[in-house]
């Protein structure tokens, strides 16, 4: 399904403002975005989020992202795969040998590029 770019931008903005996915869905429906696209976008977002563990703040300026890899052994003390500096937007890959790390890093770069314009 192709999503309206304006719908995606609005959803990203709402999520950035710390709204839950349920709240984002309700707001988008109230704003008369097509319901099939709203439900599809929320479902796709939930599916993608199932691959990630919640980001961990290393310090005030850094976010650590641990990706749930299909071939990675469950570790009780997970180590991050990516570090993102919130101030500069610099991305550091801690597991560059894993394909998923590159995929996620590229998506983060695309998002940051839009936000830093």
DSSP file (Angstrom, degrees, kcal/mol; ACC not computed):
  #  RESIDUE AA STRUCTURE BP1 BP2  ACC     N-H-->O    O-->H-N    N-H-->O    O-->H-N    TCO  KAPPA ALPHA  PHI   PSI    X-CA   Y-CA   Z-CA
    1    1 A X              0   0    0      0, 0.0     2,-0.5     0, 0.0     0, 0.0   0.000 360.0 360.0 360.0 134.4    0.0    0.0    0.0
    2    2 A X        -     0   0    0      0, 0.0     2,-0.3     0, 0.0    35,-0.0  -0.783 360.0-147.5 -88.8 129.3    1.3    3.5   -0.9
    3    3 A X        -     0   0    0     -2,-0.5     2,-0.3    37,-0.1    35,-0.0  -0.752  22.5-105.8 -99.1 144.3    0.9    5.9    2.0
    4    4 A X    >>  -     0   0    0     -2,-0.3     4,-1.9     1,-0.2     3,-0.6  -0.516  26.5-138.2 -62.8 123.3    0.2    9.6    1.6
    5    5 A X  H 3> S+     0   0    0     -2,-0.3     4,-2.5     1,-0.3     5,-0.2   0.842 104.1  55.7 -56.6 -33.7    3.5   11.4    2.4
    6    6 A X  H 3> S+     0   0    0      2,-0.2     4,-2.3     1,-0.2    -1,-0.3   0.882 105.3  52.1 -66.6 -37.2    1.6   14.0    4.3
    7    7 A X  H <> S+     0   0    0     -3,-0.6     4,-2.5     2,-0.2    -2,-0.2   0.914 110.5  48.3 -62.0 -44.0    0.0   11.3    6.5
    8    8 A X  H  X S+     0   0    0     -4,-1.9     4,-2.7     2,-0.2    -2,-0.2   0.926 111.6  49.0 -64.5 -45.3    3.4    9.9    7.3
    9    9 A X  H  X S+     0   0    0     -4,-2.5     4,-2.3     1,-0.2    -1,-0.2   0.909 112.4  48.6 -61.0 -42.0    4.9   13.3    8.2
   10   10 A X  H  X S+     0   0    0     -4,-2.3     4,-2.4     2,-0.2    -2,-0.2   0.918 112.1  48.5 -65.0 -43.3    1.9   14.0   10.4
   11   11 A X  H  X S+     0   0    0     -4,-2.5     4,-2.4     2,-0.2    -2,-0.2   0.908 111.4  50.3 -63.2 -42.3    2.2   10.6   12.2
   12   12 A X  H  X S+     0   0    0     -4,-2.7     4,-2.3     1,-0.2    -1,-0.2   0.913 110.4  49.9 -61.7 -42.5    6.0   11.2   12.6
   13   13 A X  H  X S+     0   0    0     -4,-2.3     4,-1.5     2,-0.2    -2,-0.2   0.925 111.1  48.5 -62.8 -44.1    5.4   14.6   14.1
   14   14 A X  H  <>S+     0   0    0     -4,-2.4     5,-1.8     1,-0.2    -1,-0.2   0.897 112.2  48.6 -64.0 -40.3    2.8   13.2   16.5
   15   15 A X  H ><5S+     0   0    0     -4,-2.4     3,-1.6     1,-0.2    -1,-0.2   0.868 107.6  55.5 -67.3 -35.4    5.1   10.4   17.6
   16   16 A X  H 3<5S+     0   0    0     -4,-2.3    -1,-0.2     1,-0.3    -2,-0.2   0.828 101.1  59.0 -64.2 -31.3    7.9   12.9   18.1
   17   17 A X  T 3<5S-     0   0    0     -4,-1.5    -1,-0.3    -5,-0.2    -2,-0.2   0.225 124.9-105.4 -82.9  15.5    5.6   14.8   20.5
   18   18 A X  T < 5 +     0   0    0     -3,-1.6     2,-0.3     1,-0.2    -3,-0.2   0.787  67.5 152.0  67.0  32.4    5.4   11.6   22.6
   19   19 A X      < -     0   0    0     -5,-1.8    -1,-0.2     1,-0.1     2,-0.1  -0.693  46.4-116.6 -84.5 147.1    1.8   10.5   21.6
   20   20 A X     >  -     0   0    0     -2,-0.3     4,-2.6     1,-0.1     5,-0.2  -0.338  27.0-106.5 -74.5 165.1    1.2    6.8   21.8
   21   21 A X  H  > S+     0   0    0      1,-0.2     4,-2.6     2,-0.2     5,-0.2   0.878 122.5  53.9 -60.1 -37.1    0.4    4.9   18.6
   22   22 A X  H  > S+     0   0    0      2,-0.2     4,-2.2     1,-0.2    -1,-0.2   0.921 110.1  46.3 -63.2 -43.6   -3.3    4.6   19.8
   23   23 A X  H  > S+     0   0    0      2,-0.2     4,-2.6     1,-0.2    -2,-0.2   0.902 111.3  52.0 -64.9 -40.8   -3.4    8.4   20.2
   24   24 A X  H  X S+     0   0    0     -4,-2.6     4,-2.8     2,-0.2     5,-0.2   0.928 109.4  50.1 -61.3 -45.0   -1.8    9.0   16.8
   25   25 A X  H  X S+     0   0    0     -4,-2.6     4,-2.2     1,-0.2    -2,-0.2   0.935 112.2  47.2 -58.8 -47.0   -4.4    6.7   15.2
   26   26 A X  H  X S+     0   0    0     -4,-2.2     4,-2.3     1,-0.2    -1,-0.2   0.906 113.3  48.2 -62.6 -42.5   -7.2    8.5   16.8
   27   27 A X  H  X S+     0   0    0     -4,-2.6     4,-1.9     2,-0.2    -1,-0.2   0.928 111.6  49.3 -64.9 -45.0   -5.9   12.0   15.9
   28   28 A X  H  <>S+     0   0    0     -4,-2.8     5,-2.1     1,-0.2    -1,-0.2   0.890 111.5  49.0 -63.5 -39.0   -5.2   11.0   12.3
   29   29 A X  H ><5S+     0   0    0     -4,-2.2     3,-1.6    -5,-0.2    -1,-0.2   0.907 110.1  51.3 -66.6 -40.4   -8.7    9.6   11.9
   30   30 A X  H 3<5S+     0   0    0     -4,-2.3    -1,-0.2     1,-0.3    -2,-0.2   0.832 104.7  57.5 -63.2 -31.6  -10.2   12.8   13.5
   31   31 A X  T 3<5S-     0   0    0     -4,-1.9    -1,-0.3    -5,-0.2    -2,-0.2   0.298 119.3-113.5 -84.4  10.7   -8.2   14.8   11.0
   32   32 A X  T < 5 +     0   0    0     -3,-1.6     2,-0.2     1,-0.2    -3,-0.2   0.753  58.4 157.5  66.0  30.3  -10.0   12.9    8.2
   33   33 A X      < -     0   0    0     -5,-2.1    -1,-0.2     1,-0.1     5,-0.1  -0.580  61.9 -79.8 -74.0 151.4   -7.0   11.0    6.7
   34   34 A X     >  -     0   0    0     -2,-0.2     4,-2.4     1,-0.2     3,-0.4  -0.310  38.9-139.7 -57.4 126.5   -8.2    7.8    4.9
   35   35 A X  H  > S+     0   0    0      1,-0.2     4,-2.9     2,-0.2     5,-0.3   0.853  99.4  55.8 -60.2 -37.4   -9.0    5.2    7.5
   36   36 A X  H  > S+     0   0    0      1,-0.2     4,-2.0     2,-0.2    -1,-0.2   0.893 111.5  44.4 -64.3 -36.9   -7.5    2.3    5.4
   37   37 A X  H  > S+     0   0    0     -3,-0.4     4,-2.7     2,-0.2    -2,-0.2   0.894 113.2  50.9 -71.9 -39.2   -4.2    4.2    5.2
   38   38 A X  H  X S+     0   0    0     -4,-2.4     4,-2.6     2,-0.2     5,-0.2   0.957 113.7  43.7 -62.1 -50.5   -4.2    5.2    8.9
   39   39 A X  H  X S+     0   0    0     -4,-2.9     4,-2.5     1,-0.2     5,-0.2   0.903 115.0  50.1 -62.8 -40.5   -4.9    1.6   10.0
   40   40 A X  H  X S+     0   0    0     -4,-2.0     4,-2.4    -5,-0.3    -1,-0.2   0.906 111.9  47.6 -63.2 -42.3   -2.2    0.3    7.5
   41   41 A X  H  X S+     0   0    0     -4,-2.7     4,-2.4     2,-0.2    -2,-0.2   0.914 113.1  47.5 -66.1 -43.4    0.4    2.8    8.7
   42   42 A X  H  X S+     0   0    0     -4,-2.6     4,-2.6     2,-0.2    -2,-0.2   0.920 113.1  48.6 -65.1 -43.0   -0.3    2.0   12.4
   43   43 A X  H  X S+     0   0    0     -4,-2.5     4,-2.3    -5,-0.2    -2,-0.2   0.917 112.7  48.0 -62.5 -43.2   -0.1   -1.8   11.8
   44   44 A X  H  X S+     0   0    0     -4,-2.4     4,-2.2     2,-0.2    -1,-0.2   0.894 111.8  50.2 -64.8 -39.4    3.1   -1.4    9.8
   45   45 A X  H  X S+     0   0    0     -4,-2.4     4,-2.6     2,-0.2    -2,-0.2   0.926 110.8  48.6 -64.7 -44.8    4.6    0.8   12.5
   46   46 A X  H  X S+     0   0    0     -4,-2.6     4,-1.2     1,-0.2    -2,-0.2   0.902 110.5  52.0 -61.4 -40.5    3.7   -1.7   15.2
   47   47 A X  H  < S+     0   0    0     -4,-2.3     3,-0.3     1,-0.2     4,-0.3   0.917 112.0  45.4 -62.8 -43.6    5.2   -4.6   13.2
   48   48 A X  H >< S+     0   0    0     -4,-2.2     3,-1.9     1,-0.2     4,-0.3   0.907 108.4  56.6 -66.3 -41.6    8.5   -2.7   12.8
   49   49 A X  H >< S+     0   0    0     -4,-2.6     3,-1.3     1,-0.3    -1,-0.2   0.755  93.4  69.5 -64.2 -22.9    8.6   -1.7   16.4
   50   50 A X  T 3< S+     0   0    0     -4,-1.2    -1,-0.3    -3,-0.3    -2,-0.2   0.689  93.3  59.2 -67.0 -16.5    8.4   -5.4   17.4
   51   51 A X  T <  S+     0   0    0     -3,-1.9    17,-2.7    -4,-0.3     2,-0.3   0.578 100.7  67.8 -86.0 -10.0   11.9   -5.8   16.0
   52   52 A X  B <   -A   67   0A   0     -3,-1.3     2,-0.3    -4,-0.3    15,-0.2  -0.812  69.6-139.8-114.2 149.3   13.4   -3.2   18.4
   53   53 A X        -     0   0    0     13,-2.0    13,-0.4    -2,-0.3     3,-0.1  -0.730  53.2 -80.2 -91.8 156.4   14.0   -3.0   22.0
   54   54 A X        -     0   0    0     -2,-0.3    12,-0.1     1,-0.1    -1,-0.1  -0.261  54.6-102.0 -58.2 140.7   13.3    0.4   23.5
   55   55 A X        -     0   0    0     10,-0.1     2,-0.5     1,-0.1    10,-0.2  -0.317  33.0-141.9 -63.0 146.3   16.1    2.9   23.0
   56   56 A X  E     -B   64   0B   0      8,-2.6     8,-3.7    -3,-0.1     2,-0.7  -0.926   9.9-130.1-111.9 132.1   18.3    3.5   26.0
   57   57 A X  E     -B   63   0B   0     -2,-0.5     6,-0.2     6,-0.2     3,-0.1  -0.732  19.2-173.3 -82.4 118.1   19.6    6.9   26.8
   58   58 A X  E    S-     0   0B   0      4,-1.4     2,-0.3    -2,-0.7    -1,-0.2   0.908  72.5 -26.3 -75.7 -44.4   23.4    6.6   27.4
   59   59 A X  E >  S-B   62   0B   0      3,-0.9     3,-0.7    -3,-0.1    -1,-0.2  -0.810  87.3 -71.7-150.3-169.3   23.6   10.2   28.5
   60   60 A X  T 3  S+     0   0    0     -2,-0.3     3,-0.0     1,-0.2    -3,-0.0   0.760 130.9  36.5 -65.9 -23.8   21.6   13.4   27.8
   61   61 A X  T 3  S+     0   0    0     25,-0.1    25,-3.2    24,-0.1    26,-0.6   0.432 107.9  69.4-109.8  -0.3   22.8   13.7   24.3
   62   62 A X  E <   -BC  59  85B   0     -3,-0.7    -4,-1.4    23,-0.3    -3,-0.9  -0.959  53.4-164.1-128.1 137.4   23.1   10.1   23.1
   63   63 A X  E     -BC  57  84B   0     21,-2.7    21,-2.9    -2,-0.4     2,-0.5  -0.972  12.2-151.9-115.8 132.4   20.5    7.4   22.4
   64   64 A X  E     -BC  56  83B   0     -8,-3.7    -8,-2.6    -2,-0.5     2,-0.5  -0.885   8.4-159.7-103.7 133.2   21.5    3.7   22.1
   65   65 A X  E     - C   0  82B   0     17,-3.2    16,-3.2    -2,-0.5    17,-2.0  -0.957   4.2-164.6-117.3 125.3   19.5    1.4   19.9
   66   66 A X        -     0   0    0     -2,-0.5   -13,-2.0   -13,-0.4     2,-0.4  -0.944  12.6-152.3-108.3 119.6   19.5   -2.3   20.3
   67   67 A X  B     -A   52   0A   0     -2,-0.6     2,-1.1   -15,-0.2   -15,-0.2  -0.748  16.0-126.8 -93.3 135.0   18.1   -4.2   17.4
   68   68 A X        -     0   0    0    -17,-2.7     2,-0.3    -2,-0.4     6,-0.0  -0.718  31.6-161.2 -80.8 104.4   16.5   -7.6   17.9
   69   69 A X    >   -     0   0    0     -2,-1.1     3,-0.8     1,-0.1   -17,-0.0  -0.663  20.1-135.5 -89.2 142.1   18.4   -9.7   15.4
   70   70 A X  T 3  S+     0   0    0     -2,-0.3    -1,-0.1     1,-0.2    -2,-0.0   0.833 106.7  38.9 -66.0 -31.6   16.8  -13.0   14.3
   71   71 A X  T 3  S+     0   0    0      2,-0.1     2,-0.4    -3,-0.0    -1,-0.2   0.352  93.2 106.2-100.6   6.3   20.2  -14.8   14.6
   72   72 A X  S <  S-     0   0    0     -3,-0.8     2,-0.1     1,-0.1     3,-0.1  -0.716  74.6-118.0 -90.1 133.7   21.4  -13.0   17.7
   73   73 A X        -     0   0    0     -2,-0.4     2,-0.3     1,-0.1    -4,-0.1  -0.447  36.9-100.1 -68.6 138.5   21.3  -15.0   21.0
   74   74 A X        -     0   0    0     -2,-0.1     2,-0.5    -6,-0.0    -1,-0.1  -0.452  43.3-163.5 -62.5 121.2   19.0  -13.5   23.7
   75   75 A X        -     0   0    0     -2,-0.3     3,-0.4     1,-0.1    -1,-0.0  -0.933  20.8-148.5-111.7 126.5   21.2  -11.6   26.0
   76   76 A X  S    S+     0   0    0     -2,-0.5     2,-0.5     1,-0.3    -1,-0.1   0.799 101.8  42.4 -64.4 -26.0   20.0  -10.6   29.5
   77   77 A X  S    S-     0   0    0     -3,-0.1    -1,-0.3     2,-0.0    -3,-0.0  -0.747  91.9-157.7-116.5  81.0   22.2   -7.5   29.2
   78   78 A X        -     0   0    0     -2,-0.5     2,-0.4    -3,-0.4    -4,-0.0  -0.254   3.4-144.2 -64.5 144.3   21.7   -6.4   25.7
   79   79 A X        -     0   0    0      1,-0.0    -1,-0.1   -14,-0.0    -4,-0.1  -0.869  25.5-106.6-106.1 143.2   24.3   -4.2   24.1
   80   80 A X        -     0   0    0     -2,-0.4   -14,-0.3   -14,-0.1     3,-0.1  -0.268  17.7-160.1 -68.9 153.8   23.3   -1.5   21.7
   81   81 A X  S    S+     0   0    0    -16,-3.2    13,-3.3     1,-0.3    14,-1.2   0.696  77.6  29.0 -99.1 -29.0   23.9   -1.8   17.9
   82   82 A X  E     -CD  65  93B   0    -17,-2.0   -17,-3.2    11,-0.2     2,-0.4  -0.993  60.5-158.2-137.6 139.6   23.7    1.9   17.1
   83   83 A X  E     -CD  64  92B   0      9,-2.5     9,-2.9    -2,-0.4     2,-0.5  -0.979  12.6-166.8-114.8 132.0   24.5    5.2   19.0
   84   84 A X  E     -CD  63  91B   0    -21,-2.9   -21,-2.7    -2,-0.4     2,-0.7  -0.977  14.9-142.5-121.4 124.3   22.8    8.4   17.9
   85   85 A X  E  >  -C   62   0B   0      5,-2.7     4,-2.2    -2,-0.5   -23,-0.3  -0.768   8.5-155.8 -84.6 118.8   23.9   11.8   19.1
   86   86 A X  T  4 S+     0   0    0    -25,-3.2    -1,-0.2    -2,-0.7   -24,-0.1   0.759  89.0  46.2 -67.9 -25.3   20.8   13.9   19.5
   87   87 A X  T  4 S+     0   0    0    -26,-0.6    -1,-0.2     1,-0.1   -25,-0.1   0.942 126.6  22.3 -83.1 -51.8   22.7   17.2   19.1
   88   88 A X  T  4 S-     0   0    0    -27,-0.2    -2,-0.2     2,-0.1     3,-0.1   0.704  93.2-128.8 -91.5 -21.0   24.8   16.5   16.1
   89   89 A X     <  +     0   0    0     -4,-2.2     2,-0.1     1,-0.3    -3,-0.1   0.520  51.8 157.6  82.3   4.9   22.9   13.7   14.5
   90   90 A X        -     0   0    0     -5,-0.1    -5,-2.7    -6,-0.1     2,-0.5  -0.424  28.8-152.5 -67.4 135.4   26.0   11.6   14.3
   91   91 A X  E     -D   84   0B   0     -7,-0.2     2,-0.5    -2,-0.1    -7,-0.2  -0.941   7.7-165.6-113.8 128.5   25.4    7.8   14.0
   92   92 A X  E     -D   83   0B   0     -9,-2.9    -9,-2.5    -2,-0.5     2,-0.6  -0.964  11.3-146.6-115.8 123.7   27.9    5.3   15.3
   93   93 A X  E     +D   82   0B   0     -2,-0.5     3,-0.4   -11,-0.2   -11,-0.2  -0.789  17.1 178.8 -90.6 119.7   27.5    1.6   14.3
   94   94 A X  S    S+     0   0    0    -13,-3.3   -12,-0.2    -2,-0.6    -1,-0.2   0.665  84.7  35.6 -92.7 -19.3   28.6   -0.7   17.0
   95   95 A X    >   +     0   0    0    -14,-1.2     3,-1.7     1,-0.1     6,-0.3  -0.531  67.4 156.4-128.5  65.9   27.7   -3.9   15.0
   96   96 A X  T 3   +     0   0    0     -3,-0.4     6,-0.1     1,-0.3    -1,-0.1   0.658  66.6  70.7 -68.9 -13.2   28.6   -2.9   11.4
   97   97 A X  T 3  S+     0   0    0     -3,-0.1     2,-0.5     4,-0.1    -1,-0.3   0.594  84.2  83.8 -77.3 -10.0   29.0   -6.6   10.5
   98   98 A X  S X> S-     0   0    0     -3,-1.7     4,-1.2     1,-0.1     3,-0.5  -0.832  71.7-146.4-100.4 130.8   25.2   -7.1   10.8
   99   99 A X  H 3> S+     0   0    0     -2,-0.5     4,-2.1     1,-0.2     5,-0.1   0.855  97.8  58.8 -61.4 -38.2   23.0   -6.2    7.8
  100  100 A X  H 3> S+     0   0    0      1,-0.2     4,-2.6     2,-0.2     5,-0.2   0.858 100.0  58.2 -61.7 -34.8   20.1   -5.1   10.0
  101  101 A X  H <> S+     0   0    0     -3,-0.5     4,-2.5    -6,-0.3    -1,-0.2   0.921 107.4  46.3 -61.3 -44.3   22.3   -2.5   11.7
  102  102 A X  H  X S+     0   0    0     -4,-1.2     4,-2.5     2,-0.2    -1,-0.2   0.906 111.8  51.7 -65.0 -41.6   23.0   -0.9    8.3
  103  103 A X  H  X S+     0   0    0     -4,-2.1     4,-1.8     2,-0.2    -2,-0.2   0.937 113.5  43.1 -61.2 -47.2   19.3   -1.0    7.3
  104  104 A X  H  X S+     0   0    0     -4,-2.6     4,-2.4     1,-0.2    -2,-0.2   0.911 112.8  53.0 -66.1 -42.4   18.2    0.7   10.6
  105  105 A X  H  X S+     0   0    0     -4,-2.5     4,-2.6    -5,-0.2    -1,-0.2   0.895 107.8  51.5 -60.8 -40.1   21.0    3.2   10.4
  106  106 A X  H  X S+     0   0    0     -4,-2.5     4,-2.2     2,-0.2    -1,-0.2   0.895 109.8  49.2 -64.8 -39.2   20.0    4.2    6.9
  107  107 A X  H  X S+     0   0    0     -4,-1.8     4,-2.2     2,-0.2    -2,-0.2   0.895 111.1  50.0 -65.6 -39.3   16.4    4.7    8.0
  108  108 A X  H  X S+     0   0    0     -4,-2.4     4,-2.9     2,-0.2     5,-0.2   0.919 109.4  51.8 -63.7 -42.9   17.6    6.9   10.9
  109  109 A X  H  X S+     0   0    0     -4,-2.6     4,-2.6     1,-0.2    -2,-0.2   0.916 108.9  50.2 -60.2 -43.8   19.8    8.9    8.5
  110  110 A X  H  X S+     0   0    0     -4,-2.2     4,-1.6     2,-0.2    -1,-0.2   0.924 113.0  46.4 -59.9 -44.6   16.8    9.5    6.2
  111  111 A X  H  X S+     0   0    0     -4,-2.2     4,-1.7     1,-0.2    -2,-0.2   0.925 113.5  47.7 -64.4 -45.3   14.7   10.7    9.2
  112  112 A X  H  X S+     0   0    0     -4,-2.9     4,-2.4     1,-0.2    -1,-0.2   0.873 106.3  58.2 -64.4 -37.2   17.4   12.9   10.5
  113  113 A X  H  < S+     0   0    0     -4,-2.6     4,-0.3     1,-0.2    -1,-0.2   0.902 108.0  46.8 -60.0 -40.6   18.0   14.4    7.1
  114  114 A X  H >< S+     0   0    0     -4,-1.6     3,-0.6     1,-0.2    -1,-0.2   0.867 114.8  46.9 -67.8 -36.4   14.4   15.6    7.0
  115  115 A X  H 3< S+     0   0    0     -4,-1.7    -2,-0.2     1,-0.2    -1,-0.2   0.792 110.7  50.3 -78.7 -27.8   14.5   17.0   10.5
  116  116 A X  T 3<        0   0    0     -4,-2.4    -1,-0.2     1,-0.2    -2,-0.2   0.375 360.0 360.0 -93.9   5.5   17.8   18.9   10.2
  117  117 A X    <         0   0    0     -3,-0.6    -1,-0.2    -4,-0.3    -2,-0.1   0.490 360.0 360.0 -73.0 360.0   16.8   20.7    6.9
